């Protein structure tokens, strides 16, 4: 074999995987159709756990040098506002939103520095297989450089014990191996985003309104990325006039529309209606998948890059173990799929809920109850960042306890019988038939 591993796709998931495999001493070839730095559709928030991984991998400094840290976020759901800090993960307590031109190039350079061979501008045409059908490598071509030049006519073949598909949600590797899909959910939202200069945004902000979620976060070069997530059913109407639809959505978010209009739009509007939700089988004879090639989720939760880093770390460890064990690579990859699915499922469940673009009565009660508690606010923001498990935090006992704790704090503040009704949003009627009516009941 020419290599131990070939990685197809060298953006966030693929470059990270190639880097970690090379650091483990494996012979790695990583290929991508693009040449870096290269942009791609992405709202590019890297949540706190993902940033912690970049720190452990030794590549965060280059990103942090030119990308604003966001340790504080303001979550505005209309009826309640949470304003607080993220909980720390391995000493990291901020997210960053680096442009993909910076993030992907940083990881590609990290893979090269670790000893991986990286071929940019390389298009994979097909997989090679042995007589038993096991994947043994790739065949492809160098893409031409310069305007008007197409791919090379000379096919190039490379072999390896394992081919990893890291080529995104429409993965050609996943299609070629027939990777089965499960937990499939239809697309629910579309996204529209762009970048603005001259916009005052002292903290990261997330606005949630009925049928609408709007994150606004700083990124490189003094720009602010503002995205709109809306129901997919509204896409055709929206794309007829993206500017009007986008600004109308921002006008529903407090003074965000006014603040954005005070700045200058730096780039065209980008529309992303293609947001499937599914898991794919993570491995098979001679192949594995990582990143969006293996699990893709609605970007409304902003978890895609952090998920990719988590799975890259898990897959690289499994491959290194499997190749060291001699003939037990398939067993190690099966373990990777179990580990991946167990870690991803709570995030997938949270993403499905967020893609509904609504706040339920119970969620409003919870947010109202914790808004005045910095510790609880931090924990809830940790859920959104993937630092606190969604399923554990939202256990019925936990939620009821937090709602009750908020009620107790309000009672202590009002400190008088007359204030008790106010603490629960109640009004008392005069007369012997007087009774309190809790706003929470409706």
N, C-alpha and C positions, 0 to 999 in steps of 0.2 A: 504494500500500500504506500502511496505517496505521502499520506498524512494520517494522523490518528483521527482527526475530526475536520470536516468541512462545514463552515457556517455560511448559510445563504441569507444575506441581508445583514447590513452592518449599521443599523440605526440603534436606538436605545437598547433593545433586547439583544440583538445579534452582536454588536460591538462589545457590550458588557460580557456576554457569554464567551466570546473569543478571547477577551483579555483575561478572564478568570481561568479558562482552560490552559492558556499559554503559561500563566503564572504557575499552574500546577505541573508544568513540565511536559505538556502534550504538544505534539506537532500540529499546528492549527493553520488552516487556510480559510480566510474569510473573504467573501466576494459580495459586491453590490453593483447594481446597475448605475447608481448615482456616483457622482464625484463630489467629494466633500471639501469645504462646507456646502451643504445643500439643505434647503428648506423643505418642509412637508406640512400638510394639514395637521395642526395640533394646537390645542389650547395650552399645552406645555407647562402646566403646573407640576412640579415634583414635590409630592407631599413629604412630610417630615421623615417617615421611615425610609423613603427613597433617598432623601438627602443624607440621612445617617449612613446609608450604604455607600454613597459617593465618598463620604468622609472616610469610612473604613478602607475603601479601595485606593485612597490617596489621590483622587482626582477632583475633589471639591474646591480646592484653593483656586484653580484656574477659573472655575465658574463663579465662585463667590467674589472674585476680584472685580468683576464687571457686571454682576447681577445683584440687584437689591435683595437683601434678606427680608422676609415677611414673617416676623414673630407674632404679629397681632392681626386679628381678623374681626370684622364686624359682620354679623349675620343678622339681616333685617328681614323679618317675615311679615312685616306690617303690624300685626298685633303685638309682637314682642321683638326686642332687639338684644342680641347677645354681643358683647364686645369684650374680647379677652385674648389670652395668649395660648398657644399650643403647648401641650405637655411635651417634655423632652423625651427623646429617644436616643440612647447612647450619647448623651450630652448635647444633642442637637435639638433646638426648640424653634426652628423657623423653617418655612418652606421657601423655595426659590422658583422663579418662572423663567429659566433661561430659554432664549430662542433655540429652535432646533438646529440652526446653523452653528451655534456654539456647542450645545450639548452633544450632538451626534459626532461632531468633529473631535471634541475632547475625548470621547470614548474610543473613536477610531485610532487616534494617536496613542491612547493608552494601550490598545490592543497591539499596535506595532511595537511600542516600547517594551511590552511583555514578551515579545518574540513571535507573535503571530504574523504570518504573511497575509497582507491585505491587498486585494486587487479591486481597485475602483473601476467603474465603467465596464463591468463584466456582466453579461446577460446569460443566465442559465437557460438552456434550451430543453434539457431532459435529464433524467436520472439514469444512471447505469445500474444494472443488476446482475447477480450471478445466476447460475442455472436453477437455484432453488427460489429465486425471486427476491433475495435479500438485496437491499440497496447497497451499492459498492462505491458510488461516487457521482460526479456530475459531468455533463458535457455542455459547453457553452462557447461564447465568442466574446472577444474584446469589442466593445462599442467604439465606433469611430470618434475621433476628436475633431471639433470644428464644425461649422455650419455646412449642412449638405452632405456630410459623410455618414454613411450607415455603418452597421456592424461589419467586423472582419468576416471574410468568407472562409477563413481557416478555423475549423472547430478545434476546441481545446478540451481535453479530457483530464480530470483529476480524480484520484481514488482515495478512499478513506474507510476506516472501520465504521464511522458514523457520519451521517449527513444530518445537520440540524437546520430546520426551516425556521428562519426568523424574519420572514419576508411579508409580515403584515396580515391584516384581516382577510385579504383576498389572496392568501398564500398559494403560490404555484406549487410549492413542495407539498402542502397539505392536499391539494387537488391531485397531484401526481401519485401520491401513495394511498389515496382514498381514505383519508383520516375521517372517521365517523364523528358526527356532531351530536351533542346532547345538551340538555338544559337550554334548548333553543327558545328564544323569545323574540317576537317580531319587533322591528324598530318602532320606537315610540316618539322620538323627538327628532328635530333637526337643529343644527347649530349655525349661527352666523357670527363671525367675529372680525375684528380689525384692530388696528393700533392707533393710538392718539399721542400727540406730543402736547405739552403745555397744560396737562390736566392735573389738578391737585388731588392726589390720592394718598393721604398720609398712612392709611392702613389697607390691607387687603379687604375686599368687600364682596359679600354675596347677598343678593336680593332674591327673595322668593315671593312671588305673587301667584294667584290662581292662573294656571296655564303658562307660567313663565318663571325661569330661573336666570339670573344675570350675575355672573362672576366678573369682578374687575380687579386685576392684579398688576403690579409693576413688573416690567421686564427690562431688557438691556437697552442701552442708548437713550435713556430718559423717557422711554415710551411706556404707555399703559395699554395692556390688552384688555378689551372689554368684549365679552361674548354674550350672546342671547341664545337661550335654549327654549324652544316653543314646540307645541304638539306637531307631529309630522303631518297631520291632516291640514295644517295651515300653510304648508310649504309652497304650494303652487301660487297662492295669493301673495305670499311674502316675496317670492323671487321676482314677481312682476315689478316690484319697486323695493329692493332691499334697503336702500337708505331710509325711505319713509317708514318701513316696518321696523327697522332697527331702532331708529330714534324714537318712534312711538312707544316701543317697549321700554326704552330707557326712561321715558317720561313717566312711567308707572312706578319708578323706583326712587321715590323721594326727589332730591335735587340732582340725581345723577345725570339726567338728560341735560340740565342747564350747565353742569360742570363740564360735560363732554363737549358741548357746543362752544364753550369758551376756549377750547383747545383746537388743534389742527389734526385732521385725519392724515396719517402718515402713509397708509397703504390701502389697497382696494379691499372691499368687503369680500370675505371668504365664506362660502356656503358649504355646509357638510350635511347632506340629507341621508347619507349611507352609514347608518350606525346600528349594525346588527348586534345581537346579544346571544352568545353561545360559547360552549366548551367544545373543543375537539380532542379526540384521542391524542395523547401526548407522545406516543412512541409506537414503534413497530420494528420489523426486522431491518436493522441498519439505519433507522431514521428516528428523529425526535423533533418536537416543535416547542417553541418558546415565544413569549410575548404575545402580540395580537394574533400570530399564526395559530396559537394554541387556545387562548381565551380572549375573546373580544367583548367589551362592555360599552354601553352608552357612555360617552365622555362627560355627561352632565356631572358625574361624581369626581372627575378629575383624578382618577386612580390609575389610568393606563400605564404611565411611565413608571410609577412606583411598583405596580404589579409586575411589569417587565423586569425590573431590577431584582425583585424578590425571586422570580422564577429563574432568572439567569443564574443567580447564586445557587439556588437549589439544584438546577440541572448540572451546572459545572461540577458541583460536589459529587453528584450521583455518577456522572461520567468518569470522573477521576477514580472514584471507588471501583466502579465496574471494570474499568480497564486494568486497574491494579490487581483485581481479583482473578483475572485470567478466565475468560469464557463466561463471566457472570454479568456482562454488561446489560443484557435484557432484563435480568432480575433487578439491577440497580435502577434502570429506567422505569420499571413498573413502580418501584418505590417513589421515584420522582413524581409520577402522575398522581399517586395517592396523596403525597405531601402537597403538591400543587393544588389539587382539588379541595383538600381540606382547608388550606389557607385562603383560597379564592372564594369559597362559597359565601361566607358572611359579607364580603365586599360586593359580591354579585347580588345578594339579596338587598343590600343597602342601595346599590345602583338602580335596581328595578324600582324600588320605592321612590327614589329621587326622580327617576324618569317619569313618574306620574305627575310631576309638576304641581303638587298641591300640598297643603299642610292640613292634616286631619285635626279634629277637635282634641283628641288626646295629645297630639304633638304640640298644639298651641298651649294646652294646659302645662305640659312639661316645660316648654321653653319659657313661659311666663313664670313658672315656679323657680327656675334656676337662674334667671337673668340677673338677679342681684347677688349671686354667690360666685365669686371669682374661681373657686376651686371646681364647682360643678360646671361652670361655663367652660373651663379649660378641658374638663373631661368630655363634654359634649363636642367641643371643637376637635378633640382627639379622635372621636368617632368619625367625623367627617374627613379627617386626615388619614384615617386608617391606622392610627396609633393605639386606639382602644377598640376592642372587638364590638361590632355593631350588635351581634346577637346577644352577647352577654350584657351590654349596657341596657338594651331594650327588653330584658326580661321583665315580666309583669311586676314582680316584687320590687325590682330596682326602680322602675318608673313610678310606681305608686309611692314608694318611699321618698323619692325626690319631690314628687308633687306635694306629699304631706310635709316634707321638710320646708318647702317654700311657704306653705300655709302657716306653719309654726313661726317662721321668721317674720311674716307679716303681722301675726298676732302680737308678737313681742314688740314690734315697732309701734303699733297703734296703742297698746297698753291700756285700753279702756273698753268697757262693754259697748259703748257707742261705736267704737272703732272696729269691732269684730265684723259687723256686716260689711263695712267698707273694705276690710281686708280680703273678704271673699267676693267682692263685687256685688253685694246684696243691698237691697233697699227694704226698710221696714215700713209697714203700713200702720197708721194710727188706729186705736180702738182695740177692743178685746180680741178681735179676730186677727190681729196683726200677725204676720209670719214673714220669715226671710225667704227670699227667692234667690237661689244661687245662679249666677251667670254661667257657672260651669255646667249646669244641667242642660243648657242648650248648646 
